[in-house]
Amino acid sequence: MTGVGQDVWNLVADVLAGACLLLGAFLAFSAGVGVLRFGHLLARMHAVTKPQVLGLILLLLGVALRVRSWSAVAMLALVVAFQLLTSPVAAHMVGRAGFRTGKVRPEDLEVDDLTDERAG
């Protein structure tokens, strides 16, 4: 593409990149507010993992749209994949450790599989 078509594509990509960056920053901010605002471990853990992962994905998508380099996009895709693989595992381990140390109130749980597991 050359000329006007390339200029339009650049403008659209820049606007989409800006929107992704702003939305990703807002989600990361909301995760921080959730950590400060929510009272117990499981609610804080949920507030950190869900919007933080989506926020990071949107931020990296915005960077990819802005940079427009295939090598950078490949690296950003690796970061997204690593985040998607490690965040649920880390949240699970934090929740399990919190349960084992008594930081999770049993009345906050709808199903308590860990008590049966520890007793057996």
Secondary structure, DSSP 8 states (H G I E B T S, - for coil): --THHHHHHHHHHHHHHHHHHHHHHHHHHHHHHHHHH--SHHHHHHHHHHHHHHHHHHHHHHHHHHH--HHHHHHHHHHHHHHHHHHHHHHHHHHHHHHHTT-S-GGG-SS-HHHHHHH-
